[in-house]
Amino acid sequence: MRNGFTLLGSRMVNGGVDHDTIYVGRDDGRFREVQIVVERAPIELYDVAITFGNGDRFEPRTRLAYGRDTSTRNIDLPGGARVIQRVDFHYGNLAAREAKVEVWAR
């Protein structure tokens, strides 16, 4: 746990433009906000789509470059505490090193 946040999953960004999905699910709980953490190397985060348990999607504006060991702001989820089914990312490396992207929620 990190400042009241629970780790939902992580992925390695290992070259060029990449797409990944972190599957979550009902057993992980209900959440009001998420935060995306970037470790090891900088990335450019193009798009993030959060799909909720009822199939609704939320696409917060995140198109920015994130440096090594940085994070997004806390992103409030619409509609109060929600079950997150999955989080989809499109991103690219900004350095020759592998980056690690984590999704945290509370």
ABEGO torsion letter per residue (X at the ends): XBGGBBBAEBBBBAEEBBBBBBBBEAAAEBBABBBBBBBGBBBBBABBBBBBAAGBBBBBBABBBBBBGBBBBBBBBBGEBBBBABBBBBBBBABABBBBBBBBBX
